[in-house]
Amino acid sequence: MEKEEILIIDFGGQYNQLIARRVREQNVFCEVVPHTISIEKIKEKNPRGIIFTGGPSSIYSDNAPKCDEKVFELGIPILGICYGMQYMAYTLKGDVKRADKREYGQMRVNLENKSKLFSGLKKENICLMSHTDYVDKLPQGFDKIAHTNTCKIAGMEDKKRKFYGVQFHPEVNHTENGYKIIKNFVIEICGCKAEWKMDLFAKKTIESLKRKIGDKKALCALSGGVDSSVAAVLLSKAIGKNLTCIFVDHGLLRKNEVEEVENIFTNKFDVNFVKVDAKDRFLNKLKGVTSPEKKRKIIGEEFIRVFEEEAKKIGTVDYLVQGTIYPDVIESGLGKSSVIKSHHNVGGLPDYVDFKEIVEPLRDLFKDEVRKVGKEVGLPDYLVNRQPFPGPGLAIRIIGDITDEKLNILKEADYIFREEIAKNNMEKELSQYFAVLTDTRSVGVMGDERTYDYLIALRAVVTDDFMTAKFAKIPYEILEIISQRIVNEVEHVNRIVYDITSKPPATIEWE
Ligand code: XMP
């Protein structure tokens, strides 16, 4: 796809992914690259503009990150954020000084409206500042465009060369209307046309896959999750029956999930769909196993074995399809070649599958963009908007050993929970929600009889990144109905509790 691109040069800041998100929200493609990128590589990418990120270093420290100074000679607009601004000022022969103490928090910043960078913003804007060094003297050609009570140069511009710097972080929500600053830079200053749209992406990707793969064969491990499903559909639209999708049913998926995936990929798309019914194999291996980590390991290994056996039946394929998405690429380390996405937390699929090349059609996309592509190519909403589901599946939601009976209890309870959340239109509010079958039994009374049955825990969290999470405040009235329904409809459950711990200290999953 022809890309109009903004290049984000990474100086080690913690908000770099957010900068990329903000640019993408303007329908402009961007990528984050390490500061060690060569000038030739930058020229090759031919960006419309460059953003220098923030970073924790002082420009005067020994290993202060720097990039090739020739970026300033490319005639391309540059926006430096925080450390990025200091780096710009220092390199262009201004002066950067060290303050006695760090300025941190939301500050009132006076913006000088005449700068294009701030057009549409109020004169006084609350911005997140986080810095110790500051620009004391502007480089030649620059004007001051913002200040605070304590920071006399909180923004600078060289209108002629289109170089801009801000001492605060426009990419975070703590900065009022920060997205407008990014928008002004990307659209008004760099002149990007905002053409990075997912309908066009889908169309162009399918065309280019068609050209690249031609009548060769590709293989895809389909998990039923969003990423692998969208990748598979793009490939199916490009090469049809030359794509084989292998779907390993380990018996640990949620109620109806296997049928849903099978139905879509056999009826809606024209691919070779191989479902491997491996439930017994997995349950045999898991018999009597109670340790969460052991469960994960067994499932991971067995998954590889099953996939390998099926792949062997197909023989050599030319391409292996992976659902890698952009956050995987960023997280696996910039500058290094990206690690192949592991399946179910075990690395190395390519080691044992005989293939020539990997195709990763979603490598450039964020999750919400993947969902948009999914919709474009005709995947149903329930699949596209699916909440994350761990590779080891229900195995880590059954505390203690796993049996067929326990699996059935959990599937039914979880299904009721999901059904009620859907009925109450709460799906979008919750990041992840599921039932857990504990290994506790307690006494209850049903009719005139005493029962001694399982305890189900309900877990629902709200989070952006799954690294931290808050327990969701589902209204009691809804919890009450869920509890009544589970106890009435699922045999061997007589008590329900709601997990009210956030992460940390708890994790989202129970195992
Ligand atoms: P925790 O429980 O660590 O979960 O707070 C964070 C997110 O990761 C998912 N998760 C897993 N995903 N394999 C996966 O593919 C795993 O072994 C695994 N363990 C946890 C969890 O569902 C949540 O979204």
Residues whose N, C-alpha, C, O or C-beta is under 5 A from the ligand:
A	BS01	XMP	R296 H344 N345 P388 F389 P390 G391 P392 F466 T507 I508 E509
